[in-house]
Amino acid sequence: MNKSSVIFMVVKNNRITFVLRQRRSRHSYIFYIYIIHLMECFYLKRKSMKIFMLLIITSVSVFSKNIDELNLDIRSDFTQQKSSDDTKNFLGFQTPFLWLEAKGKPYQFINFRIRSRQNFSSVQDQTSKLPSKVDLAYLEYNYSKKIKFRFGKQPYIKAGNEYQYLGLDVYQFSSMNTGKPVFENGLTSYIKQDNHQFNFQVMNGRKENSNKNGESVNSQESLSASFMYSGLFFRNTLRLNFSLNSLRYPGTDYVSELIFSGLKYSYSSYFIEVEHLRENQKEASQILAGKSVVNTSNILKIALSKGKVRPHVKLYLDKQKDYKTKIYEKRAVVAALQYHPFNNDSFRYHIAYANINSDMETSVSYEQKLVLGFRLKTNFLK
């Protein structure tokens, strides 16, 4: 089977048949896609739509000459979680991550990337018109070696170190990286000069949920603006990054500012990460008075990044307070050990333990979590 071939499907008597055909021209390739789309509309039951869409993406994309990677990324765990809140207790098997991803370069200066979470229930977002299970769907235009632009659904640019990791590689996030939007539609510019990079981003902001004439309305009425700097120093052993994100809530005078900063020092196969994350939530009219709710996270991580056995330890301290009193304080210790039998990132086993203690304004709580599992990443085109 060569890359100029395409698979399409025939549905007859509730049975699916795969047929291989040589792709003679771009027009015939588009025709195959159109036929598949018609089959999807007329022959499949609605409940099977998600599975069939996955088959379509795979069958059409795998053999396209413009696809460089078609990746499957999966993490499966056995998890035991105990908490002072009985509703959070858990003992059993989970597959928290199941990703399908396609990357390609259809033209010399244009790249694309699409990634979806197959274990995530999907609802169409009325603003982006994309299913919520689609994390990434963007094009990159490489204007030059130093300047590029990215348009579509993509991650918010934020500094620090914890935010830069994939969710598959984090066993417990700090509060500042939990419960906040990660992916949204927008435009990002990247400017790189030697070891220094400057990013500017404009994204869809907070949506307004309201009710007008008895109908629910979800409207896009604000944008978020972000700036990020990242640089390498001392023969690339020290990395510094800093970001500022600003968002005004629609229909209110409410402003949210995120200020993230991080340091990473690498020596041989070891590294140390230190970061400070801060969020100011306030009414714009109270900015000068300093009357705001402040959320902070301070994180320290020490890890081994190479070899078959890779341990790491992470400590973090989360706080929330207003201009008068402390609202809560959370302290956590996370220890993890990863074993890479092939000495690369394609497959690993992992075990991780997290101990979290929270001091609320009126109560004290705890949470303990043990995770044992594996991660597999494979490229179907290799």
C-alpha positions as CSV (number, residue, x, y, z in Angstrom):
1,M,0.0,0.0,0.0
2,N,1.5,3.3,-1.0
3,K,0.9,6.9,-0.1
4,S,-0.9,7.6,-3.3
5,S,-3.6,5.2,-2.3
6,V,-6.9,6.0,-0.5
7,I,-9.3,3.8,1.4
8,F,-13.0,4.4,1.2
9,M,-15.9,2.5,2.7
10,V,-19.1,1.0,1.3
11,V,-22.0,0.3,3.7
12,K,-24.4,-2.4,2.6
13,N,-26.9,-4.4,4.7
14,N,-25.5,-2.7,7.8
15,R,-22.0,-4.0,7.0
16,I,-18.9,-1.9,6.3
17,T,-16.5,-2.9,3.5
18,F,-13.1,-1.2,3.0
19,V,-12.0,-0.7,-0.6
20,L,-8.5,0.4,-1.7
21,R,-8.2,2.5,-4.8
22,Q,-5.3,4.3,-6.4
23,R,-5.6,8.1,-6.2
24,R,-5.3,9.3,-9.8
25,S,-5.8,13.0,-9.3
26,R,-6.7,15.5,-6.6
27,H,-10.2,15.7,-8.1
28,S,-10.8,12.0,-7.6
29,Y,-9.5,12.2,-4.1
30,I,-12.1,14.9,-3.3
31,F,-14.7,12.8,-5.0
32,Y,-13.9,9.9,-2.6
33,I,-14.3,12.2,0.4
34,Y,-17.6,13.4,-0.9
35,I,-18.8,9.8,-1.3
36,I,-17.8,9.0,2.2
37,H,-19.7,12.1,3.5
38,L,-22.8,11.0,1.7
39,M,-22.5,7.5,3.2
40,E,-22.2,9.0,6.6
41,C,-25.3,11.1,6.1
42,F,-27.6,8.4,4.7
43,Y,-26.4,5.0,6.0
44,L,-25.2,5.4,9.5
45,K,-27.3,5.7,12.6
46,R,-26.9,8.8,14.7
47,K,-25.5,6.9,17.6
48,S,-22.6,5.6,15.4
49,M,-21.6,9.0,14.1
50,K,-18.7,9.5,16.4
51,I,-17.1,6.2,15.6
52,F,-17.7,6.6,11.9
53,M,-16.2,10.1,11.9
54,L,-13.1,8.6,13.4
55,L,-12.9,6.0,10.7
56,I,-13.3,8.7,8.0
57,I,-10.5,10.8,9.5
58,T,-8.2,7.8,9.6
59,S,-9.1,6.4,6.2
60,V,-8.8,9.7,4.3
61,S,-5.8,11.1,6.1
62,V,-3.5,8.1,6.5
63,F,-2.6,7.9,2.9
64,S,-2.5,11.5,1.9
65,K,0.9,12.7,0.8
66,N,0.4,15.9,2.8
67,I,0.2,14.1,6.2
68,D,3.6,13.8,8.0
69,E,2.3,12.3,11.2
70,L,-0.9,10.5,12.3
71,N,-0.4,9.9,16.0
72,L,-2.3,7.9,18.6
73,D,-1.5,8.9,22.2
74,I,-3.1,7.0,25.1
75,R,-2.6,6.9,28.8
76,S,-4.4,4.3,30.9
77,D,-4.2,4.2,34.7
78,F,-5.2,2.3,37.8
79,T,-6.2,5.1,40.3
80,Q,-6.8,5.1,44.0
81,Q,-8.0,8.4,45.4
82,K,-9.0,9.1,49.0
83,S,-10.3,12.4,50.2
84,S,-12.0,14.0,53.2
85,D,-14.8,14.7,50.7
86,D,-16.4,11.3,50.1
87,T,-17.6,12.3,46.7
88,K,-14.0,12.4,45.4
89,N,-13.1,8.9,46.6
90,F,-12.2,6.5,43.7
91,L,-10.8,3.1,43.2
92,G,-10.6,1.6,39.7
93,F,-9.2,1.8,36.1
94,Q,-9.3,4.9,34.0
95,T,-8.2,6.0,30.5
96,P,-8.0,9.8,31.1
97,F,-6.3,10.5,27.7
98,L,-7.0,9.1,24.2
99,W,-5.8,11.4,21.5
100,L,-5.8,11.3,17.7
101,E,-3.5,13.8,16.0
102,A,-2.6,14.7,12.5
103,K,0.2,16.9,11.4
104,G,1.2,17.9,7.9
105,K,2.8,20.4,5.5
106,P,0.6,20.8,2.4
107,Y,2.6,23.7,1.1
108,Q,6.2,24.9,1.6
109,F,5.4,27.6,4.2
110,I,2.1,26.2,5.7
111,N,1.8,23.6,8.4
112,F,-1.4,22.3,10.0
113,R,-2.2,20.3,13.1
114,I,-5.5,18.7,14.3
115,R,-5.9,16.9,17.6
116,S,-9.1,15.5,19.2
117,R,-9.8,13.7,22.5
118,Q,-11.7,10.5,21.6
119,N,-12.6,9.8,25.3
120,F,-14.3,13.2,25.7
121,S,-18.0,13.8,25.1
122,S,-18.5,16.3,22.3
123,V,-20.8,19.3,22.1
124,Q,-20.5,21.8,19.3
125,D,-19.3,25.2,20.5
126,Q,-21.5,27.8,19.0
127,T,-18.7,30.3,18.8
128,S,-15.9,28.3,17.1
129,K,-18.3,25.9,15.4
130,L,-16.0,23.1,16.4
131,P,-16.8,20.1,18.6
132,S,-15.5,20.6,22.1
133,K,-13.5,17.4,21.9
134,V,-11.3,19.0,19.3
135,D,-8.4,20.7,21.2
136,L,-6.3,21.8,18.2
137,A,-7.2,22.8,14.6
138,Y,-4.9,25.4,13.2
139,L,-2.7,26.5,10.3
140,E,0.8,27.9,10.7
141,Y,2.2,30.3,8.1
142,N,6.0,30.5,8.2
143,Y,6.7,34.0,6.9
144,S,10.4,33.6,7.5
145,K,12.8,31.7,9.8
146,K,12.2,34.3,12.5
147,I,8.5,35.1,12.0
148,K,5.4,32.9,11.9
149,F,1.7,33.2,12.4
150,R,-0.8,30.6,13.8
151,F,-4.6,30.9,13.1
152,G,-7.3,28.6,14.4
153,K,-8.0,26.7,17.6
154,Q,-4.8,26.6,19.6
155,P,-3.5,26.8,23.2
156,Y,-3.5,30.1,25.1
157,I,0.1,31.3,25.5
158,K,1.1,31.2,29.1
159,A,4.5,31.1,30.8
160,G,5.7,29.0,33.7
161,N,6.8,25.4,33.4
162,E,3.9,23.2,34.4
163,Y,1.6,24.7,31.7
164,Q,4.1,23.7,29.0
165,Y,3.7,20.0,29.7
166,L,1.1,17.8,28.0
167,G,-1.7,16.6,30.3
168,L,-0.5,13.1,29.8
169,D,2.8,13.9,31.6
170,V,1.2,15.7,34.7
171,Y,-0.2,13.7,37.5
172,Q,-1.4,16.6,39.6
173,F,-1.8,20.2,38.4
174,S,-1.6,23.3,40.6
175,S,-4.8,25.3,41.1
176,M,-3.7,28.0,38.7
177,N,-3.5,25.4,35.9
178,T,-6.8,23.7,36.8
179,G,-10.2,24.7,35.6
180,K,-9.1,27.5,33.3
181,P,-9.5,27.4,29.5
182,V,-6.6,26.0,27.6
183,F,-7.7,26.0,24.0
184,E,-9.5,28.6,22.0
185,N,-9.8,30.2,18.6
186,G,-7.5,33.1,17.8
187,L,-4.4,34.4,16.1
188,T,-0.8,34.2,17.4
189,S,2.4,35.7,16.1
190,Y,5.8,34.4,16.9
191,I,9.0,36.4,16.5
192,K,12.3,34.7,17.2
193,Q,15.7,36.3,17.4
194,D,18.6,33.9,18.3
195,N,17.7,32.5,21.7
196,H,14.8,34.9,22.4
197,Q,11.2,34.5,21.4
198,F,8.3,37.0,21.6
199,N,4.7,35.9,21.2
200,F,1.6,38.1,20.7
201,Q,-1.9,36.6,20.8
202,V,-5.5,37.6,20.4
203,M,-8.1,35.0,21.3
204,N,-11.9,34.6,21.8
205,G,-12.6,35.7,25.4
206,R,-15.1,34.9,28.0
207,K,-18.6,34.2,26.5
208,E,-21.8,35.8,27.9
209,N,-24.4,33.3,28.9
210,S,-27.8,35.0,29.1
211,N,-31.5,34.4,28.5
212,K,-33.4,36.5,26.0
213,N,-37.1,36.1,25.3
214,G,-37.0,32.7,27.0
215,E,-34.1,31.4,24.8
216,S,-30.6,30.6,26.0
217,V,-28.0,32.8,24.3
218,N,-24.3,32.0,24.3
219,S,-22.6,35.0,22.6
220,Q,-19.0,36.0,22.0
221,E,-18.6,39.5,23.1
222,S,-15.0,39.9,24.3
223,L,-11.4,39.1,23.3
224,S,-8.4,38.2,25.4
225,A,-4.9,39.7,24.7
226,S,-1.7,37.9,25.7
227,F,2.1,38.5,25.5
228,M,4.8,36.0,26.2
229,Y,8.6,36.1,26.3
230,S,10.9,33.1,26.4
231,G,14.7,33.2,26.4
232,L,17.7,30.9,26.9
233,F,20.9,32.0,28.7
234,F,24.2,30.7,29.9
235,R,24.8,28.3,27.0
236,N,21.2,27.2,26.9
237,T,21.3,25.9,30.5
238,L,18.8,28.5,31.9
239,R,15.4,29.2,30.4
240,L,13.3,32.2,31.5
241,N,9.8,32.8,30.4
242,F,7.2,35.4,31.3
243,S,3.6,36.0,30.2
244,L,0.8,38.5,30.7
245,N,-2.9,37.7,29.8
246,S,-5.7,40.2,30.1
247,L,-9.4,39.4,29.8
248,R,-12.5,41.6,30.4
249,Y,-15.8,39.9,31.1
250,P,-18.6,40.9,28.8
251,G,-21.4,43.1,30.1
252,T,-19.4,43.8,33.3
253,D,-16.6,45.9,34.7
254,Y,-14.8,42.7,35.7
255,V,-11.2,42.1,34.7
256,S,-9.0,39.1,35.0
257,E,-5.2,39.4,34.7
258,L,-2.8,36.4,34.6
259,I,0.9,37.0,35.3
260,F,3.0,33.8,34.8
261,S,6.8,33.5,35.2
262,G,9.1,30.5,35.3
263,L,12.8,29.5,35.5
264,K,14.3,26.2,34.3
265,Y,17.9,25.3,35.0
266,S,19.3,22.2,33.2
267,Y,22.5,20.3,34.1
268,S,23.4,17.1,32.4
269,S,20.3,14.9,32.6
270,Y,18.8,16.8,35.5
271,F,16.7,20.0,35.7
272,I,15.1,22.2,38.3
273,E,12.0,24.3,37.6
274,V,10.7,27.2,39.7
275,E,7.7,29.3,38.8
276,H,5.3,31.8,40.2
277,L,1.7,32.1,38.8
278,R,-0.6,35.0,39.8
279,E,-4.1,36.0,38.9
280,N,-5.8,39.3,39.8
281,Q,-9.6,39.3,39.6
282,K,-11.1,42.7,40.1
283,E,-13.6,45.3,39.1
284,A,-11.8,47.8,36.8
285,S,-13.1,50.7,39.0
286,Q,-11.2,49.2,41.9
287,I,-7.9,48.8,40.3
288,L,-6.4,51.9,41.8
289,A,-7.7,50.9,45.2
290,G,-6.1,47.5,45.0
291,K,-9.3,45.8,46.0
292,S,-9.1,42.5,44.2
293,V,-9.1,38.7,44.7
294,V,-5.6,37.3,44.2
295,N,-4.8,33.7,43.3
296,T,-1.2,32.5,43.4
297,S,0.7,29.2,42.8
298,N,4.3,28.7,43.6
299,I,5.8,25.5,42.2
300,L,9.2,23.7,42.5
301,K,10.1,20.6,40.5
302,I,13.3,18.5,40.4
303,A,13.5,15.8,37.8
304,L,15.7,13.5,35.7
305,S,14.9,13.9,32.0
306,K,16.9,11.2,30.3
307,G,17.5,7.5,30.6
308,K,15.2,4.6,31.1
309,V,14.3,5.5,34.7
310,R,13.1,9.1,35.2
311,P,12.0,10.2,38.7
312,H,10.6,13.6,39.6
313,V,9.4,15.4,42.7
314,K,7.1,18.5,42.6
315,L,6.0,20.8,45.4
316,Y,3.4,23.5,45.1
317,L,1.7,26.0,47.3
318,D,-1.6,27.6,46.2
319,K,-3.2,30.6,47.9
320,Q,-6.4,32.6,47.3
321,K,-7.1,35.8,49.2
322,D,-8.9,39.1,48.9
323,Y,-7.6,42.4,49.9
324,K,-8.7,41.7,53.5
325,T,-8.5,38.0,54.4
326,K,-7.1,34.6,53.2
327,I,-9.7,32.5,51.5
328,Y,-7.8,29.2,51.2
329,E,-4.3,27.7,51.1
330,K,-3.4,24.4,49.5
331,R,-0.1,22.5,49.9
332,A,0.9,19.5,47.8
333,V,3.7,17.0,47.3
334,V,3.8,14.9,44.1
335,A,6.4,12.1,43.5
336,A,6.5,10.1,40.3
337,L,8.7,7.5,38.7
338,Q,8.6,6.7,35.0
339,Y,10.2,3.7,33.3
340,H,11.0,4.0,29.5
341,P,12.0,0.4,28.4
342,F,13.0,1.6,24.9
343,N,14.8,4.7,26.3
344,N,12.5,7.1,24.3
345,D,9.1,8.7,24.7
346,S,7.1,6.2,22.6
347,F,6.2,4.0,25.6
348,R,6.5,4.1,29.4
349,Y,5.2,2.8,32.6
350,H,4.6,5.2,35.5
351,I,3.7,5.3,39.1
352,A,2.8,8.6,40.9
353,Y,1.7,9.6,44.4
354,A,0.1,13.0,45.4
355,N,-0.6,14.3,48.9
356,I,-2.7,17.5,49.0
357,N,-3.7,19.4,52.1
358,S,-6.1,22.4,52.0
359,D,-6.7,25.0,54.7
360,M,-10.0,26.7,53.9
361,E,-11.4,29.7,55.7
362,T,-13.7,27.5,57.8
363,S,-12.4,23.9,57.4
364,V,-9.4,21.7,56.6
365,S,-9.4,18.9,54.0
366,Y,-7.0,16.4,52.5
367,E,-6.6,14.3,49.3
368,Q,-4.3,11.5,48.5
369,K,-3.9,9.9,45.0
370,L,-2.0,6.9,43.7
371,V,-1.7,6.4,40.0
372,L,-0.2,3.3,38.3
373,G,-0.3,3.0,34.5
374,F,1.3,3.4,31.1
375,R,1.5,5.8,28.2
376,L,1.8,4.7,24.5
377,K,2.4,7.1,21.6
378,T,2.7,5.8,18.0
379,N,2.8,7.2,14.5
380,F,0.7,5.2,12.1
381,L,2.8,6.5,9.2
382,K,6.0,4.9,10.4
